[in-house]
């Protein structure tokens, strides 16, 4: 089962590839610290804030809806803590 954190990291990698950007490139373009992007991609950030994801979306030129509208997010099960 994929977690929300894994789905977010996968989507960022997917968008970087689609836009021909490195993680460093999107961090610069989106105004998000490189360390933040790295921690999300490495699974160290357990809950990246929606404002961070929004900045990344702006950097990719997409909406939040487009970011989350993928099979990976549709298949997520509710996480119970």
C-alpha positions as a Markdown table, in Angstrom:
| # | Residue | x | y | z |
|---|---|---|---|---|
| 1 | Unk | 0.0 | 0.0 | 0.0 |
| 2 | Unk | 1.3 | 3.4 | -1.0 |
| 3 | Unk | 1.2 | 6.2 | 1.6 |
| 4 | Unk | 0.3 | 9.8 | 0.9 |
| 5 | Unk | 3.9 | 10.8 | 1.4 |
| 6 | Unk | 5.0 | 8.3 | -1.2 |
| 7 | Unk | 2.3 | 9.5 | -3.6 |
| 8 | Unk | 3.4 | 13.1 | -3.2 |
| 9 | Unk | 7.1 | 12.3 | -3.8 |
| 10 | Unk | 6.2 | 10.1 | -6.8 |
| 11 | Unk | 4.1 | 13.0 | -8.3 |
| 12 | Unk | 6.8 | 15.5 | -7.8 |
| 13 | Unk | 9.3 | 13.2 | -9.6 |
| 14 | Unk | 6.8 | 12.6 | -12.4 |
| 15 | Unk | 6.3 | 16.3 | -12.9 |
| 16 | Unk | 10.0 | 17.1 | -12.8 |
| 17 | Unk | 10.5 | 14.5 | -15.5 |
| 18 | Unk | 7.6 | 15.8 | -17.6 |
| 19 | Unk | 8.9 | 19.4 | -17.3 |
| 20 | Unk | 12.5 | 18.5 | -17.8 |
| 21 | Unk | 13.4 | 19.8 | -14.3 |
| 22 | Unk | 15.7 | 18.5 | -11.6 |
| 23 | Unk | 14.5 | 18.6 | -8.0 |
| 24 | Unk | 16.9 | 21.6 | -7.5 |
| 25 | Unk | 15.4 | 23.2 | -10.6 |
| 26 | Unk | 11.9 | 23.1 | -9.3 |
| 27 | Unk | 12.9 | 24.3 | -5.9 |
| 28 | Unk | 14.4 | 27.4 | -7.5 |
| 29 | Unk | 11.5 | 27.9 | -9.8 |
| 30 | Unk | 8.9 | 27.4 | -7.1 |
| 31 | Unk | 10.8 | 29.3 | -4.3 |
| 32 | Unk | 10.8 | 26.3 | -2.1 |
| 33 | Unk | 14.1 | 25.5 | -0.2 |
| 34 | Unk | 16.1 | 22.7 | -1.8 |
| 35 | Unk | 16.3 | 21.0 | 1.5 |
| 36 | Unk | 12.4 | 20.9 | 1.7 |
| 37 | Unk | 12.1 | 19.3 | -1.8 |
| 38 | Unk | 14.9 | 16.8 | -0.9 |
| 39 | Unk | 13.2 | 15.8 | 2.4 |
| 40 | Unk | 9.8 | 15.3 | 0.6 |
| 41 | Unk | 11.5 | 13.2 | -2.1 |
| 42 | Unk | 13.5 | 11.1 | 0.4 |
| 43 | Unk | 10.4 | 10.4 | 2.6 |
| 44 | Unk | 11.8 | 12.4 | 5.5 |
| 45 | Unk | 9.0 | 14.9 | 5.4 |
| 46 | Unk | 6.0 | 13.1 | 6.9 |
| 47 | Unk | 3.5 | 15.8 | 6.1 |
| 48 | Unk | 4.5 | 18.4 | 3.5 |
| 49 | Unk | 2.2 | 21.4 | 3.9 |
| 50 | Unk | -0.4 | 22.3 | 1.4 |
| 51 | Unk | 1.3 | 25.8 | 0.9 |
| 52 | Unk | 4.5 | 24.0 | -0.1 |
| 53 | Unk | 2.7 | 21.8 | -2.5 |
| 54 | Unk | 0.9 | 24.9 | -3.9 |
| 55 | Unk | 4.2 | 26.6 | -4.5 |
| 56 | Unk | 5.5 | 23.5 | -6.3 |
| 57 | Unk | 2.4 | 23.5 | -8.4 |
| 58 | Unk | 2.9 | 27.1 | -9.3 |
| 59 | Unk | 6.5 | 26.3 | -10.3 |
| 60 | Unk | 5.2 | 23.5 | -12.6 |
| 61 | Unk | 2.4 | 25.8 | -13.9 |
| 62 | Unk | -0.4 | 23.5 | -12.7 |
| 63 | Unk | -3.3 | 23.7 | -10.3 |
| 64 | Unk | -3.5 | 21.8 | -7.0 |
| 65 | Unk | -6.4 | 19.8 | -8.6 |
| 66 | Unk | -4.1 | 18.7 | -11.4 |
| 67 | Unk | -1.4 | 17.7 | -8.9 |
| 68 | Unk | -3.7 | 15.5 | -7.0 |
| 69 | Unk | -5.8 | 14.2 | -10.0 |
| 70 | Unk | -3.8 | 10.9 | -10.6 |
| 71 | Unk | -4.5 | 7.2 | -10.1 |
| 72 | Unk | -1.9 | 7.2 | -7.2 |
| 73 | Unk | -4.0 | 9.6 | -5.2 |
| 74 | Unk | -7.3 | 8.0 | -6.2 |
| 75 | Unk | -6.1 | 4.6 | -4.9 |
| 76 | Unk | -4.9 | 5.9 | -1.5 |
| 77 | Unk | -6.6 | 4.3 | 1.5 |
| 78 | Unk | -7.5 | 6.4 | 4.5 |
| 79 | Unk | -4.5 | 6.5 | 6.8 |
| 80 | Unk | -5.6 | 5.9 | 10.4 |
| 81 | Unk | -3.1 | 6.8 | 13.2 |
